[in-house]
Amino acid sequence: MAESPSAKRKREAKDGENGNAESQGEGSGAGTFPLADISVRKVLRESARDKTIFLHGQVNSASGDGTDAVVILEKTPFQEENIAELLKKHTKLQLQMSNDIYSTYHLYLPPELNEIKTTVVYPATEKHLQKYLRQELCLIQETGEDYKKITLPFIESQSFSIQWVYNILEKKAEADRIIYENPDPAHGFVLIPDLKWNQKQVDDLYLIAICHCRGIKSLRDLTAEHLPLLRNISREGKEAIVKRFGIGGAQLRVYLHYQPSYFHLHVHFTALGYDAPGCTVERAHLLSDVIDHLERDSQYYQKCTLTFALRADEPLLKKFQEAGRV
Amino acid sequence: MAESPSAKRKREAKDGENGNAESQGEGSGAGTFPLADISVRKVLRESARDKTIFLHGQVNSASGDGTDAVVILEKTPFQEENIAELLKKHTKLQLQMSNDIYSTYHLYLPPELNEIKTTVVYPATEKHLQKYLRQELCLIQETGEDYKKITLPFIESQSFSIQWVYNILEKKAEADRIIYENPDPAHGFVLIPDLKWNQKQVDDLYLIAICHCRGIKSLRDLTAEHLPLLRNISREGKEAIVKRFGIGGAQLRVYLHYQPSYFHLHVHFTALGYDAPGCTVERAHLLSDVIDHLERDSQYYQKCTLTFALRADEPLLKKFQEAGRV
C-alpha cells in the first residue's frame, strides 16, 4: 500500500529526531528503532567491567500505552588496526591527575571512531525483563555453626534434583563426552567438559571432575578421609588434560566452589588465562589449598568460616537474615 | 620569564594539535601529554571483554630519539544517571541486522557523552613495558621454604621503586583524593580510590587501603602482631566507604593480593558485583580469611604454601625453574 504524504512526513520527521536513523539491514520488519523516544523504565543490569548496560524501555504509542523493549548497549573493543588514527584524531585530552610518572586523562574521540554496539529486543515480554534483571549481592560469612543451624537444614529441605549427575556417573547420559574415568567407587571420578565450553579452542578450556562417591555434598563434608579422592582428582585429572588437550597442570586453575551450584562434590578445571565466571575469591577454593588444609586438620572445613555471595532474592539469604546473621 | 610571542604561538599550535589538551592536575610536571604525536610501537595487550588496550608508544623528540611511554585506553562504563540523556542525544543509529524481535545497531554519541579513560606511564622503563605485555602464565606453588630461599632474595635484589606510595602517605601527591585516614604509624592506613576507578559510578568501586607502617612487604610478613592493623583496615575502611559512597560492607570484596604488584602492604576494596581483574582465587586472599588464619596461628603465612601465577618472561619464574620447583 503506497504511503500517504502525511504518513511519509511523519516518518521523515521521526527519522530526523532519531538522528537520521538508517535502515540498511536485512530481515523482516527492518527499519529504525525510535531510540530517542523511549522512556527508560528501569536499568535491568550494568557491568562496569564489561561496559554494558541493559535497559527496560518503553516505546510510547499515540494512545499513551507503552510497548516494552529491552535495549542493550555495549562499548566496543579497540581495534589494533585503527589505533594510530584514533590517537591522531582525538578531539580533546583533559588531564585528570598526575603523580610521578603516572597520569590519567579524559580522552574524547569523534563519534565514528567510538561506536556503541546496540541490541534491541522489541517487543519484549516479562520473561525477557526477568532474564536480564540483576539482583543485588550480599556477602555471607558462614561459620561452622551457621552451616549446621541454617545452611544444612535449608539444603535438606530443598528438593534439588541431581539425577543428571547420576546419569553421567552411570553412563546413562553424556557417556561419549567423558575424557577420563577412575572407576573406583570411593576414590574415583569422571572427567567431562563443562557445558559452558564449546571445545573449539583451549583459551577457555573448562572441565569438571565429578566424584563417584555419593553423599559428599560440598567442601563442608570433606575430611582427611577424602584425601585419596582429592589427590586422585588433582593428579589424574591434570594428566588426562595434558594428554588430551596439551595443557599442562601449571596452566590450569583447579578449584571447588562454595557454595557449589549442585550438592554433589565436583572440581573445576579451567584454563589459567581464562577468567572463568566463578573463579573469584569469594566462591573458588583451590584444590591444592583444600588438600593442604585437610592435611593439617581433618576437621578444618567443619570448623572454619566460609565466605560466599547470595543474591537478594535467594531464600537462603532470608534464613540468614532471620537468624540475625546478616 | 615572560613567554615570547613566538613561544606562545608554538605552544598554542601544539595545544591545537593535541586537541586543546588542558592542564588541570596537580603534582610535579603536570601538563599535557602529546598523544597525537606519539608513534605506536606495539600493542602490549588488549581485552575485548574489558574494552582496554595497552600500547607501547614513543614520544619523539626534535633529535629523533624517542622516549618510551605506556598508554592505556579503556572505554568507560555507562552511567545510570545520564542514560536517558545519552539516548536522546545520540547522533546516529544505524541498523546492522534484524531477525524477528531481535535487532542490532551501530550507535554513535557526541564525544562528551562517551569519554575514554586514559592512563599514561611516561617515561616508561623496559620493566613497565614487560609488565603490561601479555605472556603465557605458569602457576607456582610457593612453600614457606621457597619464599625464604627463592622469592625473598629475588625481591631484595630488585629495585622496585615505591616512591609513589610514600608520596601518598606523606601527602606529597593525591592528598585531595584521600577518602579516609587513620594516622597511627603502626596500626593506621590511608584509604584512596584506585587509579583504575574513575569514581563516576559505584558499580566498579575500587579503593586501596595503604598501611602507614613501612616494611611489611606482603602477606608473607604478616603475623598476629598485625591483627590490630588488619582489623582497623577492615572495620574503618568499610565504615568510610558506607559513609562516603553508600556501599555496605556486605557489598564489598576486601582482599590482599599475593603476589602484590608492589611490596608495601595494601588491601583492595572492590564492589562485590564487579569482577575486578585480580580478584581470582589464584591471586586474591580475603582479608577476613587472613585475619582468621592469623588468629589460629601467628606463623601461618610463614609456613603455608601460597599459589600464584607468573608470566613466562618473569625473572622470578626462571629462579623457580632453576631451583627445580617448576
Interface residues (C-beta under 8 A of the other chain):
Chain A: N18 G19 N20 A21 E22 S23 Q24 G25 E26 G27 S28 G29 A30 G31 T32 F33 L35 A36 I38 S39 V40 V43 E46 S47 A48 R49 D50 K51 T52 I53 L55 V71 L73 K75 T76 P77 F78 E80 I83 A84 L87 K88 H90 T91 K92 L93 Q94 L95 Q96 M97 S98 N99 D100 I101 Y102 S103 T104 Y105 H106 L107 Y108 L109 P110 P111 E112 N114 E115 I116 K117 T118 T119 V120 V121 Y122 P123 A124 R134 E136 L137 C138 L139 I140 Q141 G249 A250 Q251 L252 R253 Y255 L272 G273 D275 P277 C279 T280 V281 E282 A284 H285 L286 S288 D289 D292 C304 T305 T307 A309 V326
Chain B: N18 G19 N20 A21 E22 S23 Q24 G25 E26 G27 S28 G29 A30 G31 T32 F33 L35 A36 I38 S39 V40 V43 E46 S47 A48 R49 D50 K51 T52 I53 L55 V71 L73 K75 T76 P77 F78 E80 I83 A84 L87 K88 H90 T91 K92 L93 Q94 L95 Q96 M97 S98 N99 D100 I101 Y102 S103 T104 Y105 H106 L107 Y108 L109 P110 P111 E112 N114 E115 I116 K117 T118 T119 V120 V121 Y122 P123 A124 E136 L137 C138 L139 I140 Q141 Q163 W164 N167 I168 A173 E174 R177 L195 Q201 D203 D204 G249 A250 Q251 L252 R253 Y255 A271 L272 G273 Y274 D275 A276 P277 C279 T280 V281 E282 A284 H285 L286 S288 D289 D292 C304 T305 T307 A309 V326
